[in-house]
Amino acid sequence: MRFLLILFAALPVWAQTSNARIISGHRYPRLIVRNAIIIEGNGTPASGPKDIVIENGRITSIVALDPVAVGRGTAQRPQGDVEIDAAGKYVMPGLINAHAHVQEERGGIPQPLDYELKMWLACGITTVRDVGSNTPKTLQLRQQSAAGEVAAPRIFVYPMFNQPSTPQNADDARARIREYKAMGADGVKILGVYRDVMEALEDEAHKLGLRVAHHTGVEETNAWDDIKFGTTSIEHWYGIPDAAIESGRQDFPARYNYNNETDRFRYAGRLWREANWDLLMKVFDGMVAAHVAWDPTLDIYEASRDLQRAQNQPWFHEYLHPTLAKYFEPNPANHGSYFIGWTSTDEAFWKENYRIEMAALLEFEKRGGLIGCGDDAGFIYQMYGFGLIRELELHQEAGFQPLIVIQHATANNAKILGQETHIGRVRTGYQADLLVVNGNPLENLKVLYPGGFDDMRDGKVVHTGGVEWTIKDGIPYHAPTLAAEVREIVAKARAVGR
């Protein structure tokens, strides 16, 4: 019997349905998700059971069920080519990662693209906003994903404005934006630009319909410029408290060197405490009025407040590719690998940094601000997919109710992308980007992690959790199988020493 179970587990993945078996990664004309308890993604409570009808990649109807009629077998149920039974599970929109990087290498060492793509899907991510990669390759990958030719999330491409050579004047800035538009980019990601260059590039981007994501570092511009020029979203956070410092600049020591990343991140941990709260509220009101969203990427700086936790995350054991592990090691040559001489004092400052920023996030949303979710994984001990789920946990730690946390990563992110009428919700007429989850993410966001976890029920230890099916654009992907394939990629790389 055990042999038969092992043999079955090695076969291609099928879903048990009433009329057919589902092949993972295959598009079906008409797919039914049965008996779903639905989290829509707009902040409203879960409801169900319901049947979701998916035709040609789109949700065509959602049918509320009468539990009594279902129990008697008299309910009129929509029929399809194949079905997924979601009884006892929750169905929610696919997660959108608003700050991601398509990476085929780390530190100049090749890393399989499948490793990242399959991990994203296994963690329930159906859409990513790429904010810096090899743009021609990523544009091609975007096309392959849209056609269903590769197991990958939907991709929105925001090339880095600062590709060599970085435009240094308004005319060159406008030319760079026109170049990206001609390439087919969805937007542009900027950082470290002069104010006059930023004004010109944003004006040109608005004229051409390109959205702007601003990684605000310690630079000439800050959130006031984002408000004035109409940035779509502020990435990370530096420029927000910077704009609320009365003296106009953080109090750096004389020896501070921004290009020394240990300096940079050490004193970033002291930034929020220098912001004036009353002035910060004026910044927030300006952002709200100008429709500037905030994607805080809380997860990517968490190592700064607890380095030991970051270095010993449990999923590293099976999922951390050796190329990525090597990149994470302290090394001034690698961006984000800055933990050289990191101290308990640094961690204490960063813990306070988080407390203030989390309070600020709550206040920003109370004032009408739009908050998104991204992870910036591939840096600072954060892994693809896992980092975004950790981001959700940190939003909950900040004080947001789980329904709102999920909204940040679904409907809110869709709005940041300008796709709020197409993706980010379980709603009729929307693209069929859905997760069938083993467990209730409103009770425990950890159910989204691959592999699940042990729980105690009725005095017994049971293994639960994990995304069962990630449905992207109507294509069902069996998440546990993708996770197993990622583990195999890692195991093979470790066996050959890379």
Secondary structure, DSSP 8 states (H G I E B T S, - for coil): -HHHHHHHHHS------SS----TT---SEEEEEEEEE--SSS---EEEEEEEEETTEEEEEEE--HHHHHHT-------SEEEE-TTSEEEE-EEEEEE---SEETTEE--HHHHHHHHHHTTEEEEEE-SS-HHHHHHHHHHHHTT-SS--EEEE--BTT-SS---SHHHHHHHHHHHHHHT-SEEEE-S--HHHHHHHHHHHHHHT-EEEEE--SSS--HHHHHHHT-SEEESSTHHHHTT-TTSS----TT--TTSHHHHHHHHTTSGGGS-HHHHHHHHHHHHHHT-EEE--GGGGGGGT-HHHHHT-TTHHHH--HHHHHHHSS-TTSTT---SS--HHHHHHHHHHHHHHHHHHHHHHHTT--B------SSTT--TTHHHHHHHHHHHHHT--HHHHHHIIIIIHHHHTT-TTTSSS--TTSB--EEEESS-TTT-GGGGSTT-EEEEETTEEEEE-SEEEEEETTEEEEHHHHHHHHHHHHHHHHHTT-
